[in-house]
Amino acid sequence: MADGGRQPAGPAVDNTKATLLINREDALVLDVRGPPSLPTATSPRADNIPLAQLEVAPRQAARQVKPVIVVCNSGQNLAPKAGALLRAQGFANVHTLAGGYQAWLSGGMPVEKK
């Protein structure tokens, strides 16, 4: 691969690594779920921007230094697409949450009602 073997969406992280990135590096958590699975709750400090809006949002290709953790329901569909899109826009430190929001919930991690 041209990027040194890295996934186009960035590496997947588990709940523990995500928590460390949030607490130690002030990672931005980006929940890309939208209709029909609009979130009523998500991980704390998460911003909800559905993938469809992320794809059309004008963004500067500024290099984002702070980690970004992209979350969808299962970690298999929307998050990898959003992660690849962010990396293509110049965000270098992008991760996807392995297992998505469902893994976050089943791991007993804190949630925030929206």
N, CA, C and O atoms as a GROMACS GRO file, in nm:
protein
  456
    1MET      N    1   0.083  -0.119   0.000
    1MET     CA    2   0.000   0.000   0.000
    1MET      C    3   0.087   0.124   0.000
    1MET      O    4   0.197   0.124   0.055
    2ALA      N    5   0.038   0.228  -0.060
    2ALA     CA    6   0.115   0.350  -0.072
    2ALA      C    7   0.134   0.422   0.061
    2ALA      O    8   0.230   0.497   0.076
    3ASP      N    9   0.045   0.399   0.157
    3ASP     CA   10   0.056   0.469   0.284
    3ASP      C   11   0.123   0.385   0.391
    3ASP      O   12   0.096   0.404   0.510
    4GLY      N   13   0.208   0.294   0.353
    4GLY     CA   14   0.284   0.216   0.450
    4GLY      C   15   0.205   0.104   0.512
    4GLY      O   16   0.238   0.058   0.621
    5GLY      N   17   0.099   0.057   0.444
    5GLY     CA   18   0.022  -0.054   0.496
    5GLY      C   19  -0.093  -0.014   0.587
    5GLY      O   20  -0.163  -0.101   0.638
    6ARG      N   21  -0.113   0.115   0.607
    6ARG     CA   22  -0.222   0.160   0.694
    6ARG      C   23  -0.355   0.149   0.621
    6ARG      O   24  -0.362   0.159   0.499
    7GLN      N   25  -0.458   0.128   0.698
    7GLN     CA   26  -0.593   0.121   0.642
    7GLN      C   27  -0.632   0.260   0.590
    7GLN      O   28  -0.593   0.360   0.650
    8PRO      N   29  -0.708   0.267   0.480
    8PRO     CA   30  -0.750   0.397   0.428
    8PRO      C   31  -0.827   0.480   0.531
    8PRO      O   32  -0.820   0.603   0.530
    9ALA      N   33  -0.901   0.413   0.618
    9ALA     CA   34  -0.980   0.483   0.720
    9ALA      C   35  -0.901   0.509   0.847
    9ALA      O   36  -0.951   0.577   0.937
   10GLY      N   37  -0.779   0.459   0.856
   10GLY     CA   38  -0.701   0.470   0.979
   10GLY      C   39  -0.720   0.345   1.062
   10GLY      O   40  -0.807   0.263   1.032
   11PRO      N   41  -0.639   0.328   1.164
   11PRO     CA   42  -0.647   0.206   1.245
   11PRO      C   43  -0.774   0.201   1.329
   11PRO      O   44  -0.826   0.304   1.373
   12ALA      N   45  -0.822   0.080   1.351
   12ALA     CA   46  -0.935   0.060   1.443
   12ALA      C   47  -0.880   0.053   1.585
   12ALA      O   48  -0.775  -0.006   1.608
   13VAL      N   49  -0.952   0.113   1.678
   13VAL     CA   50  -0.913   0.109   1.819
   13VAL      C   51  -1.025   0.048   1.901
   13VAL      O   52  -1.142   0.062   1.866
   14ASP      N   53  -0.989  -0.020   2.009
   14ASP     CA   54  -1.091  -0.077   2.098
   14ASP      C   55  -1.132   0.029   2.200
   14ASP      O   56  -1.081   0.141   2.199
   15ASN      N   57  -1.225  -0.008   2.289
   15ASN     CA   58  -1.276   0.086   2.388
   15ASN      C   59  -1.166   0.143   2.477
   15ASN      O   60  -1.166   0.262   2.508
   16THR      N   61  -1.071   0.058   2.517
   16THR     CA   62  -0.964   0.102   2.606
   16THR      C   63  -0.875   0.206   2.537
   16THR      O   64  -0.846   0.311   2.594
   17LYS      N   65  -0.833   0.176   2.415
   17LYS     CA   66  -0.747   0.269   2.340
   17LYS      C   67  -0.823   0.398   2.310
   17LYS      O   68  -0.765   0.507   2.317
   18ALA      N   69  -0.952   0.388   2.277
   18ALA     CA   70  -1.032   0.507   2.251
   18ALA      C   71  -1.039   0.595   2.375
   18ALA      O   72  -1.025   0.717   2.366
   19THR      N   73  -1.060   0.532   2.490
   19THR     CA   74  -1.067   0.608   2.615
   19THR      C   75  -0.934   0.678   2.644
   19THR      O   76  -0.933   0.793   2.688
   20LEU      N   77  -0.824   0.610   2.620
   20LEU     CA   78  -0.693   0.672   2.639
   20LEU      C   79  -0.674   0.791   2.544
   20LEU      O   80  -0.624   0.896   2.585
   21LEU      N   81  -0.714   0.775   2.419
   21LEU     CA   82  -0.703   0.885   2.324
   21LEU      C   83  -0.789   1.004   2.366
   21LEU      O   84  -0.748   1.120   2.351
   22ILE      N   85  -0.907   0.976   2.417
   22ILE     CA   86  -0.997   1.083   2.462
   22ILE      C   87  -0.938   1.153   2.584
   22ILE      O   88  -0.932   1.276   2.588
   23ASN      N   89  -0.896   1.075   2.683
   23ASN     CA   90  -0.850   1.133   2.809
   23ASN      C   91  -0.711   1.194   2.802
   23ASN      O   92  -0.686   1.298   2.864
   24ARG      N   93  -0.620   1.132   2.728
   24ARG     CA   94  -0.480   1.179   2.726
   24ARG      C   95  -0.448   1.274   2.611
   24ARG      O   96  -0.359   1.358   2.623
   25GLU      N   97  -0.521   1.259   2.500
   25GLU     CA   98  -0.487   1.340   2.383
   25GLU      C   99  -0.603   1.427   2.336
   25GLU      O  100  -0.597   1.486   2.228
   26ASP      N  101  -0.709   1.436   2.418
   26ASP     CA  102  -0.826   1.518   2.387
   26ASP      C  103  -0.882   1.487   2.248
   26ASP      O  104  -0.914   1.578   2.172
   27ALA      N  105  -0.893   1.357   2.217
   27ALA     CA  106  -0.943   1.315   2.086
   27ALA      C  107  -1.085   1.365   2.063
   27ALA      O  108  -1.166   1.372   2.156
   28LEU      N  109  -1.112   1.399   1.940
   28LEU     CA  110  -1.247   1.434   1.897
   28LEU      C  111  -1.318   1.304   1.862
   28LEU      O  112  -1.266   1.223   1.785
   29VAL      N  113  -1.437   1.284   1.918
   29VAL     CA  114  -1.518   1.167   1.885
   29VAL      C  115  -1.626   1.213   1.790
   29VAL      O  116  -1.704   1.304   1.821
   30LEU      N  117  -1.630   1.150   1.674
   30LEU     CA  118  -1.724   1.190   1.570
   30LEU      C  119  -1.818   1.073   1.542
   30LEU      O  120  -1.777   0.972   1.486
   31ASP      N  121  -1.945   1.089   1.582
   31ASP     CA  122  -2.048   0.987   1.560
   31ASP      C  123  -2.113   1.016   1.426
   31ASP      O  124  -2.179   1.119   1.410
   32VAL      N  125  -2.096   0.927   1.329
   32VAL     CA  126  -2.145   0.952   1.193
   32VAL      C  127  -2.277   0.881   1.164
   32VAL      O  128  -2.319   0.874   1.049
   33ARG      N  129  -2.343   0.830   1.269
   33ARG     CA  130  -2.473   0.768   1.247
   33ARG      C  131  -2.576   0.874   1.212
   33ARG      O  132  -2.575   0.983   1.270
   34GLY      N  133  -2.661   0.842   1.120
   34GLY     CA  134  -2.770   0.931   1.080
   34GLY      C  135  -2.892   0.847   1.051
   34GLY      O  136  -2.894   0.729   1.084
   35PRO      N  137  -2.993   0.907   0.989
   35PRO     CA  138  -3.111   0.827   0.957
   35PRO      C  139  -3.072   0.703   0.878
   35PRO      O  140  -2.986   0.713   0.790
   36PRO      N  141  -3.129   0.589   0.905
   36PRO     CA  142  -3.238   0.564   0.999
   36PRO      C  143  -3.192   0.531   1.140
   36PRO      O  144  -3.277   0.506   1.226
   37SER      N  145  -3.064   0.530   1.168
   37SER     CA  146  -3.017   0.494   1.303
   37SER      C  147  -2.967   0.616   1.379
   37SER      O  148  -2.860   0.613   1.438
   38LEU      N  149  -3.046   0.723   1.376
   38LEU     CA  150  -3.011   0.847   1.443
   38LEU      C  151  -2.985   0.820   1.590
   38LEU      O  152  -3.069   0.759   1.657
   39PRO      N  153  -2.872   0.864   1.643
   39PRO     CA  154  -2.841   0.831   1.781
   39PRO      C  155  -2.927   0.906   1.882
   39PRO      O  156  -2.951   1.026   1.868
   40THR      N  157  -2.974   0.834   1.983
   40THR     CA  158  -3.040   0.898   2.097
   40THR      C  159  -2.942   0.906   2.213
   40THR      O  160  -2.965   0.979   2.310
   41ALA      N  161  -2.832   0.830   2.202
   41ALA     CA  162  -2.724   0.835   2.300
   41ALA      C  163  -2.595   0.799   2.227
   41ALA      O  164  -2.596   0.729   2.126
   42THR      N  165  -2.486   0.848   2.279
   42THR     CA  166  -2.356   0.820   2.218
   42THR      C  167  -2.250   0.829   2.326
   42THR      O  168  -2.281   0.853   2.443
   43SER      N  169  -2.125   0.811   2.288
   43SER     CA  170  -2.017   0.822   2.386
   43SER      C  171  -2.004   0.968   2.429
   43SER      O  172  -2.035   1.058   2.352
   44PRO      N  173  -1.957   0.991   2.551
   44PRO     CA  174  -1.945   1.128   2.601
   44PRO      C  175  -1.857   1.214   2.509
   44PRO      O  176  -1.760   1.166   2.451
   45ARG      N  177  -1.892   1.338   2.499
   45ARG     CA  178  -1.820   1.439   2.420
   45ARG      C  179  -1.822   1.412   2.271
   45ARG      O  180  -1.744   1.474   2.198
   46ALA      N  181  -1.908   1.324   2.223
   46ALA     CA  182  -1.913   1.295   2.080
   46ALA      C  183  -1.994   1.402   2.008
   46ALA      O  184  -2.096   1.449   2.058
   47ASP      N  185  -1.946   1.440   1.890
   47ASP     CA  186  -2.021   1.526   1.801
   47ASP      C  187  -2.090   1.437   1.699
   47ASP      O  188  -2.028   1.344   1.647
   48ASN      N  189  -2.217   1.465   1.670
   48ASN     CA  190  -2.289   1.386   1.571
   48ASN      C  191  -2.294   1.463   1.440
   48ASN      O  192  -2.360   1.567   1.431
   49ILE      N  193  -2.226   1.411   1.339
   49ILE     CA  194  -2.233   1.463   1.203
   49ILE      C  195  -2.254   1.342   1.113
   49ILE      O  196  -2.159   1.269   1.086
   50PRO      N  197  -2.378   1.320   1.066
   50PRO     CA  198  -2.403   1.204   0.980
   50PRO      C  199  -2.310   1.203   0.859
   50PRO      O  200  -2.272   1.308   0.808
   51LEU      N  201  -2.275   1.084   0.815
   51LEU     CA  202  -2.182   1.068   0.704
   51LEU      C  203  -2.225   1.150   0.582
   51LEU      O  204  -2.141   1.211   0.517
   52ALA      N  205  -2.354   1.152   0.551
   52ALA     CA  206  -2.402   1.227   0.434
   52ALA      C  207  -2.367   1.374   0.444
   52ALA      O  208  -2.333   1.437   0.344
   53GLN      N  209  -2.374   1.431   0.564
   53GLN     CA  210  -2.338   1.571   0.582
   53GLN      C  211  -2.187   1.590   0.578
   53GLN      O  212  -2.138   1.692   0.529
   54LEU      N  213  -2.114   1.494   0.628
   54LEU     CA  214  -1.968   1.501   0.628
   54LEU      C  215  -1.916   1.500   0.485
   54LEU      O  216  -1.818   1.568   0.454
   55GLU      N  217  -1.980   1.422   0.398
   55GLU     CA  218  -1.937   1.411   0.259
   55GLU      C  219  -1.955   1.540   0.182
   55GLU      O  220  -1.878   1.568   0.090
   56VAL      N  221  -2.056   1.620   0.216
   56VAL     CA  222  -2.083   1.743   0.141
   56VAL      C  223  -2.035   1.868   0.213
   56VAL      O  224  -2.037   1.977   0.156
   57ALA      N  225  -1.992   1.855   0.338
   57ALA     CA  226  -1.948   1.970   0.414
   57ALA      C  227  -1.817   2.024   0.357
   57ALA      O  228  -1.721   1.948   0.339
   58PRO      N  229  -1.812   2.153   0.329
   58PRO     CA  230  -1.684   2.209   0.283
   58PRO      C  231  -1.586   2.209   0.399
   58PRO      O  232  -1.616   2.258   0.508
   59ARG      N  233  -1.469   2.155   0.376
   59ARG     CA  234  -1.368   2.146   0.481
   59ARG      C  235  -1.236   2.193   0.426
   59ARG      O  236  -1.202   2.171   0.310
   60GLN      N  237  -1.161   2.260   0.514
   60GLN     CA  238  -1.024   2.294   0.479
   60GLN      C  239  -0.941   2.169   0.495
   60GLN      O  240  -0.967   2.088   0.584
   61ALA      N  241  -0.842   2.152   0.412
   61ALA     CA  242  -0.756   2.034   0.419
   61ALA      C  243  -0.642   2.057   0.519
   61ALA      O  244  -0.532   2.004   0.501
   62ALA      N  245  -0.669   2.135   0.622
   62ALA     CA  246  -0.567   2.160   0.724
   62ALA      C  247  -0.532   2.030   0.795
   62ALA      O  248  -0.619   1.946   0.818
   63ARG      N  249  -0.410   2.014   0.829
   63ARG     CA  250  -0.365   1.893   0.899
   63ARG      C  251  -0.416   1.897   1.042
   63ARG      O  252  -0.377   1.983   1.121
   64GLN      N  253  -0.502   1.805   1.074
   64GLN     CA  254  -0.556   1.792   1.209
   64GLN      C  255  -0.457   1.711   1.291
   64GLN      O  256  -0.426   1.597   1.257
   65VAL      N  257  -0.408   1.768   1.399
   65VAL     CA  258  -0.310   1.700   1.483
   65VAL      C  259  -0.380   1.616   1.589
   65VAL      O  260  -0.336   1.505   1.620
   66LYS      N  261  -0.487   1.668   1.644
   66LYS     CA  262  -0.561   1.598   1.748
   66LYS      C  263  -0.623   1.471   1.690
   66LYS      O  264  -0.673   1.473   1.578
   67PRO      N  265  -0.619   1.360   1.764
   67PRO     CA  266  -0.681   1.238   1.713
   67PRO      C  267  -0.832   1.254   1.692
   67PRO      O  268  -0.899   1.327   1.765
   68VAL      N  269  -0.883   1.186   1.591
   68VAL     CA  270  -1.026   1.180   1.564
   68VAL      C  271  -1.066   1.033   1.569
   68VAL      O  272  -1.004   0.949   1.503
   69ILE      N  273  -1.168   1.002   1.648
   69ILE     CA  274  -1.222   0.867   1.657
   69ILE      C  275  -1.359   0.868   1.593
   69ILE      O  276  -1.450   0.938   1.639
   70VAL      N  277  -1.375   0.792   1.486
   70VAL     CA  278  -1.502   0.790   1.413
   70VAL      C  279  -1.583   0.669   1.459
   70VAL      O  280  -1.532   0.557   1.464
   71VAL      N  281  -1.709   0.693   1.490
   71VAL     CA  282  -1.797   0.591   1.546
   71VAL      C  283  -1.922   0.578   1.459
   71VAL      O  284  -1.982   0.678   1.420
   72CYS      N  285  -1.961   0.454   1.430
   72CYS     CA  286  -2.092   0.427   1.373
   72CYS      C  287  -2.154   0.317   1.459
   72CYS      O  288  -2.102   0.288   1.567
   73ASN      N  289  -2.262   0.258   1.416
   73ASN     CA  290  -2.330   0.159   1.498
   73ASN      C  291  -2.247   0.033   1.521
   73ASN      O  292  -2.237  -0.015   1.634
   74SER      N  293  -2.187  -0.021   1.413
   74SER     CA  294  -2.115  -0.148   1.424
   74SER      C  295  -1.965  -0.137   1.398
   74SER      O  296  -1.891  -0.232   1.422
   75GLY      N  297  -1.920  -0.023   1.349
   75GLY     CA  298  -1.779  -0.006   1.315
   75GLY      C  299  -1.742  -0.066   1.180
   75GLY      O  300  -1.625  -0.066   1.143
   76GLN      N  301  -1.841  -0.117   1.106
   76GLN     CA  302  -1.813  -0.187   0.982
   76GLN      C  303  -1.849  -0.110   0.856
   76GLN      O  304  -1.798  -0.144   0.749
   77ASN      N  305  -1.934  -0.011   0.864
   77ASN     CA  306  -1.985   0.050   0.742
   77ASN      C  307  -1.955   0.200   0.734
   77ASN      O  308  -1.868   0.242   0.657
   78LEU      N  309  -2.025   0.279   0.813
   78LEU     CA  310  -2.013   0.424   0.802
   78LEU      C  311  -1.880   0.478   0.853
   78LEU      O  312  -1.822   0.567   0.791
   79ALA      N  313  -1.830   0.426   0.966
   79ALA     CA  314  -1.707   0.478   1.025
   79ALA      C  315  -1.587   0.462   0.931
   79ALA      O  316  -1.511   0.557   0.915
   80PRO      N  317  -1.568   0.345   0.868
   80PRO     CA  318  -1.456   0.334   0.774
   80PRO      C  319  -1.468   0.432   0.656
   80PRO      O  320  -1.367   0.487   0.611
   81LYS      N  321  -1.589   0.452   0.606
   81LYS     CA  322  -1.608   0.548   0.496
   81LYS      C  323  -1.574   0.689   0.541
   81LYS      O  324  -1.506   0.763   0.470
   82ALA      N  325  -1.623   0.726   0.659
   82ALA     CA  326  -1.596   0.860   0.712
   82ALA      C  327  -1.448   0.877   0.743
   82ALA      O  328  -1.391   0.983   0.716
   83GLY      N  329  -1.385   0.774   0.798
   83GLY     CA  330  -1.242   0.782   0.828
   83GLY      C  331  -1.160   0.802   0.702
   83GLY      O  332  -1.067   0.883   0.700
   84ALA      N  333  -1.193   0.729   0.596
   84ALA     CA  334  -1.121   0.744   0.470
   84ALA      C  335  -1.142   0.884   0.412
   84ALA      O  336  -1.050   0.943   0.356
   85LEU      N  337  -1.264   0.935   0.425
   85LEU     CA  338  -1.295   1.069   0.376
   85LEU      C  339  -1.214   1.174   0.452
   85LEU      O  340  -1.157   1.265   0.392
   86LEU      N  341  -1.209   1.162   0.584
   86LEU     CA  342  -1.132   1.257   0.666
   86LEU      C  343  -0.984   1.252   0.632
   86LEU      O  344  -0.918   1.355   0.620
   87ARG      N  345  -0.930   1.131   0.617
   87ARG     CA  346  -0.788   1.118   0.580
   87ARG      C  347  -0.761   1.180   0.444
   87ARG      O  348  -0.658   1.244   0.425
   88ALA      N  349  -0.854   1.162   0.350
   88ALA     CA  350  -0.837   1.223   0.217
   88ALA      C  351  -0.842   1.376   0.225
   88ALA      O  352  -0.784   1.444   0.141
   89GLN      N  353  -0.910   1.428   0.327
   89GLN     CA  354  -0.920   1.573   0.346
   89GLN      C  355  -0.802   1.628   0.426
   89GLN      O  356  -0.796   1.748   0.452
   90GLY      N  357  -0.708   1.543   0.464
   90GLY     CA  358  -0.588   1.591   0.531
   90GLY      C  359  -0.580   1.564   0.680
   90GLY      O  360  -0.485   1.608   0.745
   91PHE      N  361  -0.678   1.494   0.736
   91PHE     CA  362  -0.673   1.459   0.876
   91PHE      C  363  -0.583   1.336   0.891
   91PHE      O  364  -0.618   1.228   0.843
   92ALA      N  365  -0.470   1.352   0.957
   92ALA     CA  366  -0.369   1.247   0.960
   92ALA      C  367  -0.389   1.146   1.072
   92ALA      O  368  -0.344   1.033   1.062
   93ASN      N  369  -0.455   1.185   1.180
   93ASN     CA  370  -0.462   1.103   1.300
   93ASN      C  371  -0.606   1.054   1.321
   93ASN      O  372  -0.670   1.090   1.420
   94VAL      N  373  -0.656   0.972   1.229
   94VAL     CA  374  -0.795   0.924   1.230
   94VAL      C  375  -0.798   0.777   1.271
   94VAL      O  376  -0.717   0.697   1.226
   95HIS      N  377  -0.893   0.743   1.358
   95HIS     CA  378  -0.914   0.606   1.403
   95HIS      C  379  -1.062   0.574   1.389
   95HIS      O  380  -1.145   0.665   1.388
   96THR      N  381  -1.095   0.446   1.378
   96THR     CA  382  -1.235   0.404   1.385
   96THR      C  383  -1.251   0.320   1.512
   96THR      O  384  -1.158   0.251   1.553
   97LEU      N  385  -1.369   0.326   1.573
   97LEU     CA  386  -1.395   0.248   1.693
   97LEU      C  387  -1.434   0.107   1.652
   97LEU      O  388  -1.539   0.086   1.590
   98ALA      N  389  -1.351   0.010   1.687
   98ALA     CA  390  -1.377  -0.131   1.655
   98ALA      C  391  -1.508  -0.174   1.721
   98ALA      O  392  -1.525  -0.159   1.842
   99GLY      N  393  -1.599  -0.227   1.642
   99GLY     CA  394  -1.727  -0.272   1.694
   99GLY      C  395  -1.828  -0.161   1.709
   99GLY      O  396  -1.945  -0.187   1.740
  100GLY      N  397  -1.786  -0.037   1.687
  100GLY     CA  398  -1.876   0.078   1.690
  100GLY      C  399  -1.943   0.102   1.824
  100GLY      O  400  -1.898   0.058   1.930
  101TYR      N  401  -2.055   0.174   1.815
  101TYR     CA  402  -2.130   0.210   1.934
  101TYR      C  403  -2.180   0.087   2.009
  101TYR      O  404  -2.189   0.088   2.132
  102GLN      N  405  -2.212  -0.020   1.936
  102GLN     CA  406  -2.259  -0.142   2.002
  102GLN      C  407  -2.151  -0.201   2.092
  102GLN      O  408  -2.182  -0.249   2.201
  103ALA      N  409  -2.026  -0.199   2.048
  103ALA     CA  410  -1.916  -0.248   2.131
  103ALA      C  411  -1.894  -0.156   2.251
  103ALA      O  412  -1.860  -0.203   2.360
  104TRP      N  413  -1.912  -0.026   2.231
  104TRP     CA  414  -1.900   0.071   2.340
  104TRP      C  415  -2.003   0.039   2.447
  104TRP      O  416  -1.972   0.035   2.566
  105LEU      N  417  -2.129   0.016   2.403
  105LEU     CA  418  -2.236  -0.017   2.498
  105LEU      C  419  -2.211  -0.149   2.568
  105LEU      O  420  -2.220  -0.158   2.690
  106SER      N  421  -2.179  -0.253   2.492
  106SER     CA  422  -2.161  -0.386   2.551
  106SER      C  423  -2.039  -0.390   2.642
  106SER      O  424  -2.030  -0.477   2.729
  107GLY      N  425  -1.946  -0.299   2.624
  107GLY     CA  426  -1.830  -0.291   2.711
  107GLY      C  427  -1.857  -0.214   2.840
  107GLY      O  428  -1.768  -0.197   2.923
  108GLY      N  429  -1.982  -0.167   2.856
  108GLY     CA  430  -2.016  -0.095   2.979
  108GLY      C  431  -1.957   0.046   2.986
  108GLY      O  432  -1.942   0.102   3.095
  109MET      N  433  -1.924   0.102   2.871
  109MET     CA  434  -1.864   0.234   2.868
  109MET      C  435  -1.971   0.342   2.889
  109MET      O  436  -2.089   0.317   2.864
  110PRO      N  437  -1.931   0.460   2.936
  110PRO     CA  438  -2.030   0.564   2.964
  110PRO      C  439  -2.097   0.614   2.836
  110PRO      O  440  -2.035   0.619   2.729
  111VAL      N  441  -2.223   0.652   2.848
  111VAL     CA  442  -2.297   0.710   2.735
  111VAL      C  443  -2.359   0.841   2.779
  111VAL      O  444  -2.375   0.870   2.897
  112GLU      N  445  -2.393   0.918   2.679
  112GLU     CA  446  -2.452   1.049   2.700
  112GLU      C  447  -2.579   1.056   2.617
  112GLU      O  448  -2.576   1.030   2.497
  113LYS      N  449  -2.691   1.091   2.680
  113LYS     CA  450  -2.818   1.104   2.606
  113LYS      C  451  -2.814   1.228   2.521
  113LYS      O  452  -2.761   1.331   2.562
  114LYS      N  453  -2.870   1.218   2.401
  114LYS     CA  454  -2.875   1.332   2.309
  114LYS      C  455  -3.013   1.390   2.305
  114LYS      O  456  -3.036   1.487   2.233
   0.00000   0.00000   0.00000
